[in-house]
Amino acid sequence: THKWMIYVVEPPQSKQDVSAFITCVRFYLHPSYKPNDIVDVTEAPFKLTRLGWGEFPIRIQL
């Protein structure tokens, strides 16, 4: 089992906080995480941490 983290932040050179124009980040996880495979994060930092194993693509909606 591995702990993984995915997040949405502003580029290092940016002077503006990403939360100024993003209000929600929706993470679409692997179906094995059902019923928690779609997660909305509504506060900065837009970060998600989970435990799991293997690799899978993650779709992110801003």
Backbone as CSV, one residue per row, in Angstrom:
resi,resn,N_x,N_y,N_z,CA_x,CA_y,CA_z,C_x,C_y,C_z
1,THR,0.843,-1.181,0.000,0.000,0.000,0.000,0.885,1.240,0.000
2,HIS,0.508,2.191,-0.798,1.246,3.444,-0.911,0.325,4.616,-0.610
3,LYS,0.897,5.663,-0.061,0.162,6.902,0.137,0.474,7.801,-1.047
4,TRP,-0.559,8.309,-1.705,-0.342,9.211,-2.818,-1.123,10.491,-2.597
5,MET,-0.647,11.532,-3.249,-1.256,12.852,-3.108,-1.293,13.507,-4.486
6,ILE,-2.406,14.168,-4.780,-2.529,14.938,-6.016,-3.097,16.299,-5.643
7,TYR,-2.628,17.332,-6.314,-3.079,18.667,-5.949,-3.007,19.607,-7.144
8,VAL,-3.771,20.698,-7.048,-3.792,21.751,-8.068,-3.331,23.030,-7.389
9,VAL,-2.225,23.599,-7.870,-1.674,24.839,-7.313,-1.261,25.759,-8.464
10,GLU,-0.984,26.995,-8.120,-0.520,27.950,-9.121,0.929,27.643,-9.495
11,PRO,1.364,28.071,-10.696,2.758,27.906,-11.080,3.667,28.685,-10.130
12,PRO,4.889,28.233,-9.939,5.803,28.911,-9.002,6.010,30.393,-9.304
13,GLN,6.000,30.786,-10.576,6.241,32.181,-10.939,5.001,33.060,-10.790
14,SER,3.852,32.468,-10.508,2.598,33.217,-10.398,2.559,34.026,-9.110
15,LYS,1.994,35.208,-9.208,1.844,36.066,-8.031,0.406,36.016,-7.508
16,GLN,-0.474,35.288,-8.225,-1.884,35.214,-7.835,-2.206,33.806,-7.328
17,ASP,-2.944,33.740,-6.238,-3.375,32.473,-5.660,-4.393,31.818,-6.585
18,VAL,-4.246,30.536,-6.825,-5.138,29.807,-7.719,-6.589,29.858,-7.237
19,SER,-6.819,29.996,-5.954,-8.185,30.026,-5.430,-8.922,31.320,-5.812
20,ALA,-8.222,32.279,-6.399,-8.872,33.503,-6.864,-9.763,33.228,-8.076
21,PHE,-9.483,32.166,-8.830,-10.284,31.863,-10.015,-10.747,30.418,-10.103
22,ILE,-10.386,29.567,-9.156,-10.878,28.190,-9.097,-11.647,28.024,-7.791
23,THR,-12.884,27.573,-7.891,-13.705,27.403,-6.689,-13.870,25.946,-6.291
24,CYS,-13.625,25.024,-7.219,-13.779,23.610,-6.912,-12.906,22.790,-7.855
25,VAL,-12.292,21.742,-7.337,-11.558,20.780,-8.150,-12.223,19.433,-7.911
26,ARG,-12.649,18.788,-8.998,-13.270,17.462,-8.904,-12.268,16.429,-9.408
27,PHE,-11.959,15.459,-8.548,-11.042,14.376,-8.875,-11.857,13.118,-9.164
28,TYR,-11.628,12.509,-10.325,-12.278,11.255,-10.703,-11.251,10.146,-10.525
29,LEU,-11.417,9.347,-9.484,-10.463,8.297,-9.148,-10.851,6.975,-9.816
30,HIS,-10.016,5.979,-9.622,-10.266,4.631,-10.141,-11.563,4.086,-9.549
31,PRO,-12.350,3.331,-10.320,-13.618,2.792,-9.817,-13.482,1.928,-8.553
32,SER,-12.318,1.417,-8.271,-12.134,0.608,-7.052,-12.303,1.449,-5.784
33,TYR,-12.316,2.766,-5.911,-12.533,3.648,-4.759,-14.023,3.901,-4.492
34,LYS,-14.916,3.298,-5.301,-16.361,3.503,-5.102,-16.752,3.101,-3.692
35,PRO,-17.641,3.826,-3.041,-18.465,4.911,-3.561,-17.791,6.270,-3.471
36,ASN,-16.500,6.316,-3.176,-15.776,7.582,-3.025,-14.819,7.828,-4.184
37,ASP,-15.235,7.466,-5.394,-14.345,7.609,-6.550,-14.439,8.978,-7.211
38,ILE,-15.425,9.787,-6.838,-15.518,11.175,-7.310,-15.468,12.062,-6.078
39,VAL,-14.439,12.919,-6.024,-14.200,13.728,-4.828,-14.124,15.199,-5.226
40,ASP,-14.925,16.039,-4.566,-14.872,17.487,-4.775,-14.096,18.128,-3.638
41,VAL,-13.111,18.947,-3.997,-12.354,19.728,-3.022,-12.671,21.191,-3.303
42,THR,-13.239,21.875,-2.304,-13.744,23.229,-2.528,-12.941,24.324,-1.822
43,GLU,-11.847,23.946,-1.194,-11.008,24.938,-0.511,-9.543,24.718,-0.871
44,ALA,-8.834,25.824,-1.047,-7.395,25.744,-1.293,-6.692,25.359,0.003
45,PRO,-5.625,24.605,-0.039,-5.050,24.008,-1.246,-5.931,22.867,-1.745
46,PHE,-6.092,22.789,-3.041,-6.935,21.768,-3.655,-6.142,20.468,-3.711
47,LYS,-6.152,19.753,-2.597,-5.279,18.598,-2.419,-6.111,17.386,-2.017
48,LEU,-5.698,16.215,-2.497,-6.365,14.967,-2.159,-5.303,13.932,-1.822
49,THR,-5.467,13.242,-0.704,-4.528,12.203,-0.279,-5.311,10.909,-0.049
50,ARG,-4.798,9.808,-0.568,-5.432,8.504,-0.410,-4.368,7.425,-0.267
51,LEU,-4.794,6.258,0.212,-3.941,5.080,0.256,-4.388,4.130,-0.836
52,GLY,-3.439,3.442,-1.461,-3.784,2.491,-2.507,-2.531,1.869,-3.087
53,TRP,-2.719,1.127,-4.182,-1.580,0.519,-4.856,-1.849,0.548,-6.352
54,GLY,-0.791,0.433,-7.137,-0.924,0.406,-8.584,-0.953,1.792,-9.191
55,GLU,-1.215,1.806,-10.490,-1.279,3.053,-11.242,-2.611,3.148,-11.953
56,PHE,-3.102,4.359,-12.104,-4.312,4.598,-12.876,-4.367,6.069,-13.251
57,PRO,-5.002,6.371,-14.394,-5.163,7.785,-14.774,-6.200,8.448,-13.886
58,ILE,-5.991,9.719,-13.615,-6.932,10.503,-12.817,-7.413,11.664,-13.677
59,ARG,-8.716,11.786,-13.809,-9.287,12.924,-14.519,-9.568,14.016,-13.483
60,ILE,-9.246,15.250,-13.844,-9.442,16.387,-12.938,-10.282,17.428,-13.666
61,GLN,-11.321,17.884,-12.989,-12.190,18.929,-13.552,-12.067,20.178,-12.686
62,LEU,-11.770,21.320,-13.307,-11.655,22.581,-12.585,-12.920,23.385,-12.772
